[in-house]
Amino acid sequence: MDKLKMQSRDVVGGNVEKIAALFPHCVAERLNKDGKPELAIDFDKLRAELSNDALEDGEERYQFTWPDKRVASRLANEPVNLTLRPCREESVDFDTTENLYIEGDNLDVLKVLRETYLGRVKMIYIDPPYNTGNDFVYNDDFAQGKEDFEQNSGLFDAEGNQTIDPMQRNTEANGRFHTDWLNMIYPRLKVARDLLSEDGVIFISIDDNEVENLKKVCCEIFGERNFVSIINWKGRGGRQDSKYYAVLHEYILCFAKNIPQFSAGEEIKEGDIYPKYDEVAKRNYKTQLLRKWGSNSLRENRPNLYYSITAPDGTEVFPTIYSESKDSALGFVRIQGCWRHGASTLGKIIADGRVEFLKNKWGEWVPYEKIFEPRPGEENTKKFTTWVDDISNGTDTLKKLFGTPPFDYAKSPELVSLFLRMADVDSDDVVLDFFSGSATTAHAVMKLNAEDGGHRKFIMVQLPEVTDEKSEARKAGYANICEIGKERIRRAGKKVKEEAGQAADGLDTGFRVLKLDSSNMEDVFYTPDKFEPSLLDSLVDNIKADRSGEDLLFQVMLDLGIELSAKIERKEIAGKEVFSVDDDYLLACFDTDVNETTIEEMAKLLPTHLVIRDASAANDNVLDNFDQIIESYSNEKKITTHVL
């Protein structure tokens, strides 16, 4: 019977074990500061194994450093005694969804997720603070000891807001202006890298203030050879508040986890995703809208591109922009646009059978051009690294969802959709955004799933940062940024389903809300040696009184590396409540007075893991007979038992 450790992964201990496996003579035993034996690295011997001419302390070398860098790196490896508590009332489709919305300091959340999602995330997109001189950055207090740090992390008041302010405004007058920002971003990226799959990729939005430093940090964490590209992105308009010139662009840094295994998606290299098949041409194809989009898409701008083509039923179709309108009896208005091609070119495309007509939700024909998959030997084209994005605007998207936007400077779902395609995110992959803000990434994942029938899953992580008292968000009743993000996903999910129509069957637009909090376990669980024996004897249970069975379940799932999106069912077995996770992969009972009959009935279901509380047993005989009962069923399947 295993004792669950109920804390995040010990990265340092894991690294020591790896070195011990490769170079066992480089590892020795010693007594730690508490007088207990532990394994430690003999670095003199390790240096001799790795190089005949090792770098010495103080020797000049190429490196990128700043004050507290070593502490920031160590912080990424520190385990935390924190957990994620489910919040059903704020979730959507809690029992069936595979999406997660997590509230809490993203460094702590990433550490908590590291064991469960190690190497499982295909794509990460983040839009962190740009360090403009007005941004708030996360205040990781390096002066605190480990115990103080853990005690202050992830605690919430009655409204769900953090009681310890983890944010500080980083002004240019700060003597540690770049240092504080680097100390914030470094440990988060270091932990995030562990979550990426070997073919995974990360995209990071940034501007001129920290782009050079961010690239150096990423080259160190991900490796210079894993650098893919810096994308120069021009959104709408220019920033007239810029000091000298109106800055039109931002950057998106792209790094792979392991470049030999990285496959660039269709937005970098044409030819990767062609979901349809043409029986006549005997070729796979994808489609693009024949109507021109962009700043010159109206008839008056390009009158030579406004003419009709003939639909399958003989209807004359003009390049039309459809816009929803409550004032129109039809529910929409038509705006005259223009085609992508001139009449002669489009005539040839139609004659070659490269146009597909589909009806929109108002029953009117819309033509699409077929883009055929290149044959062997045909040249593939690559996506340019400079983008001009006139497709959409993040603020405009929020206006359509909320009326008055409750969030400033949101990215557009279409932009994030480009990243999803560039990362070649497959149907069942996991996408993570740990600076999720208004949850644009979640919106983009749902839209892409609706378009191609995929089942991609998102994990949004956001600090419940309190909104400004004078902001539009506070006026609308949103106390913190998480409330905006959750409501955005609810509204966007409904809209995506409405637009998809019948194609929305089976589309997952729900999300489980999980909130970072202190461990479910009392302090005595982690450090029993620090408590008086008389006090230990008086303790009936080592679990906090205010924690539910479902709270315990999620911490157990984290401990056992089971995805937090796994299906959960409640069963009654021998009169006790039992949680079944992922079709009996895990069976957990936290009820009281559990006897041998309950354990035996659970064992009959042949779970991979079976968990009970120490204090759940009806008497000592139950625990004494626990393993013996399980062994009687081990011939059919190995059952690993655990106790809290």
Buried (B, 14 or more C-beta within 10 A) or exposed (E): EEEBBBBBBBBEEEEBEEBBEEBEEBBEEEEEEEEEEEEBBBEEBBBEEEEEEEEEEEEEEEEEEBBBBEBBBEBBBBBBBBBBBBBEEBBBBBEEBBBBBBBBBBBBBBBBBBBBBBEBBBBBBBBBBBBBEEBBBBBBEBEEEEEEBBBBBBBBEEEBBBEEEBBBEBEEEBEEBBBBBBBBBBBBBBBBBBBBBEBBBBBBBBBEBBBEBBBBBBBBBBBEEBBBBBBBBBBBEEBEEEEEEEBBBBBBBBBBBBBEEBEBBBBBBBBBBBEBEBEEEEBBBBBEEBBBBEEEBBBEBBEEBBBEBEBEEEEEBBBBBBEEEEEEEEEBEBEBBBBBBEEEEBEEBBEEEBBBBEEEEEEBBBBBBBBBBBEEEEEEEEBEBEBBBEBBBBBEBBEEBBEEBBBEEBBBBBBBBBBBBBBBBBEEBBBBBBBBBBBBBBBBBBBBBBBEBBEBBBBBBBBBBBBEEEEBBBEBEBBBBBBBBBBBBBBBBEBBBEBBEEBBEEBBBBBBBBBBBBBBBBBBBBEEEEEEEEEEEEEEBBBBEEBEBBBBBBBBBBBBEBBBBBBBEEBEBBEBEBBBBBEBBBBBBBBEEBBBBBBBBBBEBBBBBBBBBEBBBBEEEBBEBBEEBBEEBEEEEEBBBBBB
